[in-house]
Amino acid sequence: MTWSSAEVGVLVRAVNRAPSVHNSQPWTLEAHANSADLYERFESSLPRHDPTGRDRLVSCGAALTNLELAVRALGWDAVVSLFPEPGHPDLVARVRGTTRKEATLAEVDRYSAIFQRRSYRQPFSPARISRRHLRRLARAVTEPGTQARVIEPRRESEPLADLLCHAATALRGDRAYQRELAAWLPHFQDPHDDGSTLPWAGLVRANTHLPDRITLTERLAREGLLILLTPDDGRRDHLLAGAAMEQIWLAALTEGLVASVLTQPLHVPEVRAGLIEHLGLAGFPQTILRVGYPVDSPTTAPRIPAAALPAHEEEPG
């Protein structure tokens, strides 16, 4: 079989709706006869926010989940190969459409959810999501070795608040980070932000007001929180963490929930190490996912044209 131009359009639109760090869309999709190759764009660099490129690969993993769902929605069985050509490290995944296979209802629903998704950074509705519901969402992860760990609100909100406060203070005072953030602010500023967004749930600016530890602990205890963990901390793990994150996010949307992802604190080394120690995590934390019921009706965020993305400039040492 060979993809038709219409099918290629379906694949491209699904990939381009994936969440990405600073809405940078750090991927390129190339369609071939019966396969689609997903490439990582190394030039999409954020040296202060994402010095190792971990979030860039997490973003590519989310795009991979969307690509696989699009292939299934088109009625093809999807075979995924990760890093299929060692000589081309930027080729992170290849998805082949093999035989005809009708998509399941759950796959169709999650494919449709791709186009409803946006980051919901406001406080959630007072109607809390139960721990049982969160554990069920965690089971949406299909990547072997990758798991979603539910945060226990009564025991773990306080140490998590301490670590997030430390990260927010460090990032707020990092002038190079703030310069990089300012270059991106016009591109990912949420037009629906009415000032009620939680600073630990979005991006910490130089003038961000940070809640005290007690207030933040109380807010966290009312949140539905999952941490995406991987057994190791290599490129494959980062890619799979992103795929798993998107699987949960889309599953949540099909159930009337909304979500947003938090990665900034995990780039502060002592915060990442503290999460492992104080929460007894059995793996490396890659992202934190907030899940809950919306107060307002979520709308999709606009995509940034590639030509409008900020150019990377080296920071002075």
FENBEL-V692139 format. One record per residue. N is the residue number from 1. SS is DSSP state (helix for helix, strand for strand, loop for the rest). PHI is phi in degrees with one decimal (none if undefined). NEAR is the number of other ideal C-beta (glycine too) atoms within 12 Angstrom. Layout:
n->N ss->SS phi->PHI near->NEAR
n->N ss->SS phi->PHI near->NEAR
//
This chain:
n->1 ss->loop phi->none near->18
n->2 ss->loop phi->-133.9 near->14
n->3 ss->loop phi->-60.0 near->26
n->4 ss->loop phi->-79.5 near->16
n->5 ss->helix phi->-61.9 near->11
n->6 ss->helix phi->-66.7 near->13
n->7 ss->helix phi->-66.1 near->25
n->8 ss->helix phi->-59.8 near->26
n->9 ss->helix phi->-61.1 near->18
n->10 ss->helix phi->-62.8 near->31
n->11 ss->helix phi->-62.9 near->41
n->12 ss->helix phi->-63.8 near->27
n->13 ss->helix phi->-64.4 near->24
n->14 ss->helix phi->-66.4 near->39
n->15 ss->helix phi->-62.4 near->41
n->16 ss->helix phi->-71.8 near->34
n->17 ss->loop phi->-94.3 near->36
n->18 ss->loop phi->-71.6 near->46
n->19 ss->loop phi->-70.7 near->45
n->20 ss->loop phi->-149.1 near->41
n->21 ss->helix phi->-58.3 near->45
n->22 ss->helix phi->54.9 near->37
n->23 ss->helix phi->56.6 near->34
n->24 ss->loop phi->-83.3 near->38
n->25 ss->loop phi->48.7 near->36
n->26 ss->loop phi->-83.2 near->42
n->27 ss->strand phi->-144.7 near->42
n->28 ss->strand phi->-137.2 near->26
n->29 ss->strand phi->-112.0 near->36
n->30 ss->strand phi->-122.5 near->24
n->31 ss->strand phi->-96.3 near->31
n->32 ss->loop phi->-120.2 near->19
n->33 ss->loop phi->-53.6 near->15
n->34 ss->loop phi->-133.0 near->26
n->35 ss->strand phi->-142.1 near->30
n->36 ss->strand phi->-136.8 near->43
n->37 ss->strand phi->-103.7 near->33
n->38 ss->strand phi->-105.8 near->48
n->39 ss->strand phi->-108.0 near->32
n->40 ss->strand phi->-87.2 near->38
n->41 ss->loop phi->-92.4 near->28
n->42 ss->loop phi->-64.0 near->23
n->43 ss->loop phi->-71.3 near->19
n->44 ss->loop phi->-80.6 near->33
n->45 ss->loop phi->-111.5 near->28
n->46 ss->loop phi->-127.0 near->39
n->47 ss->loop phi->-63.2 near->24
n->48 ss->loop phi->-92.8 near->32
n->49 ss->loop phi->-73.6 near->36
n->50 ss->loop phi->-132.4 near->31
n->51 ss->loop phi->-62.7 near->20
n->52 ss->loop phi->-97.1 near->23
n->53 ss->loop phi->80.5 near->30
n->54 ss->helix phi->-63.4 near->36
n->55 ss->helix phi->-65.9 near->40
n->56 ss->helix phi->-63.5 near->38
n->57 ss->helix phi->-73.0 near->45
n->58 ss->helix phi->-58.4 near->48
n->59 ss->helix phi->-61.7 near->43
n->60 ss->helix phi->-63.9 near->48
n->61 ss->helix phi->-64.0 near->49
n->62 ss->helix phi->-62.9 near->51
n->63 ss->helix phi->-63.8 near->46
n->64 ss->helix phi->-63.8 near->48
n->65 ss->helix phi->-59.0 near->48
n->66 ss->helix phi->-63.4 near->48
n->67 ss->helix phi->-62.6 near->48
n->68 ss->helix phi->-62.1 near->42
n->69 ss->helix phi->-65.2 near->44
n->70 ss->helix phi->-65.0 near->43
n->71 ss->helix phi->-61.6 near->42
n->72 ss->helix phi->-67.1 near->34
n->73 ss->helix phi->-64.8 near->32
n->74 ss->loop phi->-77.2 near->34
n->75 ss->loop phi->91.9 near->22
n->76 ss->strand phi->-118.5 near->32
n->77 ss->strand phi->-70.1 near->22
n->78 ss->strand phi->-113.9 near->35
n->79 ss->strand phi->-111.1 near->21
n->80 ss->strand phi->-106.8 near->31
n->81 ss->strand phi->-119.7 near->23
n->82 ss->strand phi->-94.1 near->32
n->83 ss->loop phi->45.2 near->28
n->84 ss->loop phi->-71.7 near->22
n->85 ss->loop phi->-127.8 near->15
n->86 ss->loop phi->-54.5 near->11
n->87 ss->loop phi->-74.9 near->8
n->88 ss->loop phi->-126.6 near->17
n->89 ss->loop phi->-62.9 near->19
n->90 ss->loop phi->-77.9 near->27
n->91 ss->strand phi->-83.9 near->31
n->92 ss->strand phi->-88.8 near->43
n->93 ss->strand phi->-161.0 near->44
n->94 ss->strand phi->-128.6 near->29
n->95 ss->strand phi->-117.3 near->40
n->96 ss->strand phi->-109.1 near->25
n->97 ss->strand phi->-89.0 near->35
n->98 ss->strand phi->-100.8 near->18
n->99 ss->strand phi->-106.3 near->14
n->100 ss->strand phi->-66.2 near->15
n->101 ss->loop phi->-155.7 near->17
n->102 ss->loop phi->-66.9 near->14
n->103 ss->loop phi->-68.4 near->24
n->104 ss->loop phi->-74.6 near->15
n->105 ss->helix phi->-61.4 near->13
n->106 ss->helix phi->-63.2 near->20
n->107 ss->helix phi->-66.4 near->32
n->108 ss->helix phi->-65.3 near->20
n->109 ss->helix phi->-63.4 near->24
n->110 ss->helix phi->-72.1 near->34
n->111 ss->helix phi->-62.0 near->36
n->112 ss->helix phi->-62.5 near->22
n->113 ss->helix phi->-67.2 near->36
n->114 ss->loop phi->-52.7 near->38
n->115 ss->loop phi->-91.2 near->26
n->116 ss->loop phi->-102.2 near->26
n->117 ss->loop phi->-73.6 near->39
n->118 ss->loop phi->-151.0 near->33
n->119 ss->strand phi->-76.3 near->37
n->120 ss->loop phi->-105.6 near->41
n->121 ss->loop phi->-99.8 near->34
n->122 ss->loop phi->-75.9 near->31
n->123 ss->loop phi->-60.2 near->31
n->124 ss->loop phi->-79.4 near->32
n->125 ss->loop phi->-60.7 near->22
n->126 ss->loop phi->-59.6 near->12
n->127 ss->loop phi->-69.9 near->16
n->128 ss->loop phi->-80.6 near->21
n->129 ss->loop phi->-85.2 near->34
n->130 ss->loop phi->-76.1 near->17
n->131 ss->helix phi->-63.3 near->24
n->132 ss->helix phi->-63.1 near->13
n->133 ss->helix phi->-64.5 near->25
n->134 ss->helix phi->-62.4 near->33
n->135 ss->helix phi->-64.7 near->22
n->136 ss->helix phi->-67.3 near->22
n->137 ss->helix phi->-62.7 near->36
n->138 ss->helix phi->-59.6 near->32
n->139 ss->loop phi->-76.1 near->18
n->140 ss->loop phi->-70.3 near->38
n->141 ss->loop phi->-69.7 near->35
n->142 ss->loop phi->-111.4 near->27
n->143 ss->loop phi->-77.0 near->33
n->144 ss->loop phi->-62.5 near->14
n->145 ss->loop phi->87.2 near->21
n->146 ss->loop phi->-92.1 near->39
n->147 ss->strand phi->-139.7 near->32
n->148 ss->strand phi->-109.0 near->42
n->149 ss->strand phi->-102.0 near->36
n->150 ss->strand phi->-76.1 near->32
n->151 ss->loop phi->-79.5 near->42
n->152 ss->loop phi->-80.5 near->24
n->153 ss->helix phi->-63.0 near->25
n->154 ss->helix phi->-73.6 near->15
n->155 ss->helix phi->-95.3 near->17
n->156 ss->helix phi->-113.8 near->30
n->157 ss->helix phi->-66.9 near->29
n->158 ss->helix phi->-67.6 near->25
n->159 ss->helix phi->-64.1 near->28
n->160 ss->helix phi->-66.1 near->38
n->161 ss->helix phi->-61.2 near->35
n->162 ss->helix phi->-58.0 near->28
n->163 ss->helix phi->-69.5 near->40
n->164 ss->helix phi->-68.2 near->43
n->165 ss->helix phi->-63.0 near->32
n->166 ss->helix phi->-61.7 near->29
n->167 ss->helix phi->-63.5 near->36
n->168 ss->helix phi->-63.0 near->35
n->169 ss->helix phi->-64.6 near->26
n->170 ss->helix phi->-65.3 near->24
n->171 ss->helix phi->-72.4 near->35
n->172 ss->helix phi->-65.0 near->26
n->173 ss->loop phi->-93.0 near->19
n->174 ss->loop phi->-89.1 near->25
n->175 ss->helix phi->-65.6 near->16
n->176 ss->helix phi->-65.7 near->22
n->177 ss->helix phi->-62.1 near->31
n->178 ss->helix phi->-66.6 near->24
n->179 ss->helix phi->-64.5 near->22
n->180 ss->helix phi->-64.3 near->33
n->181 ss->helix phi->-63.8 near->32
n->182 ss->helix phi->-62.9 near->21
n->183 ss->helix phi->-67.0 near->26
n->184 ss->helix phi->-100.0 near->30
n->185 ss->helix phi->-51.4 near->22
n->186 ss->helix phi->-62.8 near->17
n->187 ss->helix phi->-92.6 near->27
n->188 ss->helix phi->-117.2 near->34
n->189 ss->loop phi->-58.5 near->22
n->190 ss->loop phi->-78.6 near->28
n->191 ss->loop phi->-65.3 near->13
n->192 ss->loop phi->-97.3 near->24
n->193 ss->loop phi->-74.8 near->24
n->194 ss->loop phi->-99.4 near->12
n->195 ss->loop phi->96.1 near->14
n->196 ss->loop phi->-96.3 near->19
n->197 ss->loop phi->-64.9 near->27
n->198 ss->loop phi->-86.3 near->33
n->199 ss->helix phi->-61.8 near->33
n->200 ss->helix phi->-78.7 near->42
n->201 ss->helix phi->-97.7 near->38
n->202 ss->loop phi->-125.5 near->33
n->203 ss->loop phi->-121.9 near->41
n->204 ss->loop phi->-85.2 near->35
n->205 ss->loop phi->-90.3 near->27
n->206 ss->loop phi->-65.1 near->23
n->207 ss->loop phi->-104.3 near->13
n->208 ss->loop phi->-67.2 near->24
n->209 ss->loop phi->-81.6 near->18
n->210 ss->loop phi->-100.2 near->26
n->211 ss->loop phi->-69.5 near->23
n->212 ss->loop phi->-71.8 near->15
n->213 ss->helix phi->-61.1 near->23
n->214 ss->helix phi->-65.6 near->15
n->215 ss->helix phi->-62.6 near->21
n->216 ss->helix phi->-64.9 near->31
n->217 ss->helix phi->-58.9 near->27
n->218 ss->helix phi->-64.6 near->19
n->219 ss->helix phi->-65.4 near->32
n->220 ss->helix phi->-62.6 near->37
n->221 ss->helix phi->-64.9 near->23
n->222 ss->loop phi->-92.7 near->25
n->223 ss->loop phi->-93.8 near->42
n->224 ss->strand phi->-94.9 near->41
n->225 ss->strand phi->-126.2 near->43
n->226 ss->strand phi->-129.9 near->47
n->227 ss->strand phi->-109.5 near->44
n->228 ss->strand phi->-84.8 near->48
n->229 ss->strand phi->-117.6 near->37
n->230 ss->strand phi->-127.8 near->37
n->231 ss->loop phi->-68.7 near->20
n->232 ss->loop phi->-128.0 near->17
n->233 ss->loop phi->-132.2 near->22
n->234 ss->loop phi->-97.1 near->21
n->235 ss->helix phi->-62.7 near->30
n->236 ss->helix phi->-62.2 near->30
n->237 ss->helix phi->-64.2 near->32
n->238 ss->helix phi->-64.0 near->42
n->239 ss->helix phi->-63.0 near->43
n->240 ss->helix phi->-68.3 near->43
n->241 ss->helix phi->-63.3 near->49
n->242 ss->helix phi->-65.4 near->49
n->243 ss->helix phi->-63.1 near->47
n->244 ss->helix phi->-66.3 near->42
n->245 ss->helix phi->-56.8 near->56
n->246 ss->helix phi->-68.7 near->48
n->247 ss->helix phi->-59.4 near->41
n->248 ss->helix phi->-67.0 near->49
n->249 ss->helix phi->-59.3 near->45
n->250 ss->helix phi->-68.0 near->43
n->251 ss->helix phi->-61.4 near->37
n->252 ss->helix phi->-63.5 near->40
n->253 ss->helix phi->-61.7 near->34
n->254 ss->loop phi->-67.5 near->27
n->255 ss->loop phi->-106.5 near->26
n->256 ss->loop phi->80.9 near->21
n->257 ss->strand phi->-97.7 near->36
n->258 ss->strand phi->-131.1 near->38
n->259 ss->strand phi->-157.8 near->47
n->260 ss->strand phi->-150.0 near->41
n->261 ss->strand phi->-114.8 near->43
n->262 ss->strand phi->-126.8 near->44
n->263 ss->loop phi->-126.1 near->44
n->264 ss->helix phi->-52.6 near->39
n->265 ss->helix phi->-62.1 near->39
n->266 ss->helix phi->-72.8 near->39
n->267 ss->helix phi->-91.6 near->33
n->268 ss->loop phi->-92.3 near->30
n->269 ss->helix phi->-53.2 near->17
n->270 ss->helix phi->-69.6 near->19
n->271 ss->helix phi->-73.6 near->33
n->272 ss->helix phi->-62.7 near->32
n->273 ss->helix phi->-65.2 near->20
n->274 ss->helix phi->-65.9 near->26
n->275 ss->helix phi->-60.8 near->38
n->276 ss->helix phi->-61.0 near->24
n->277 ss->helix phi->-72.4 near->15
n->278 ss->helix phi->-78.2 near->25
n->279 ss->loop phi->-101.8 near->29
n->280 ss->loop phi->60.1 near->18
n->281 ss->loop phi->-74.5 near->31
n->282 ss->loop phi->-96.8 near->16
n->283 ss->loop phi->158.7 near->26
n->284 ss->strand phi->-96.4 near->28
n->285 ss->strand phi->-73.0 near->44
n->286 ss->strand phi->-111.6 near->49
n->287 ss->strand phi->-149.1 near->46
n->288 ss->strand phi->-115.0 near->42
n->289 ss->strand phi->-114.6 near->48
n->290 ss->strand phi->-92.9 near->43
n->291 ss->strand phi->-135.9 near->44
n->292 ss->strand phi->-173.1 near->37
n->293 ss->strand phi->-91.5 near->29
n->294 ss->loop phi->-78.3 near->30
n->295 ss->loop phi->-85.7 near->19
n->296 ss->loop phi->-111.5 near->19
n->297 ss->loop phi->-86.2 near->15
n->298 ss->loop phi->-67.5 near->30
n->299 ss->loop phi->-124.3 near->17
n->300 ss->loop phi->-77.4 near->23
n->301 ss->loop phi->-85.5 near->29
n->302 ss->loop phi->-69.1 near->19
n->303 ss->loop phi->-84.5 near->24
n->304 ss->loop phi->-88.8 near->22
n->305 ss->loop phi->-59.8 near->11
n->306 ss->helix phi->-56.5 near->19
n->307 ss->helix phi->-67.2 near->8
n->308 ss->helix phi->-92.9 near->17
n->309 ss->loop phi->-68.2 near->26
n->310 ss->loop phi->-60.7 near->25
n->311 ss->loop phi->-76.1 near->15
n->312 ss->loop phi->-81.9 near->23
n->313 ss->loop phi->-121.6 near->14
n->314 ss->loop phi->-64.8 near->12
n->315 ss->loop phi->-78.5 near->19
n->316 ss->loop phi->-66.1 near->9
n->317 ss->loop phi->-68.3 near->5
//
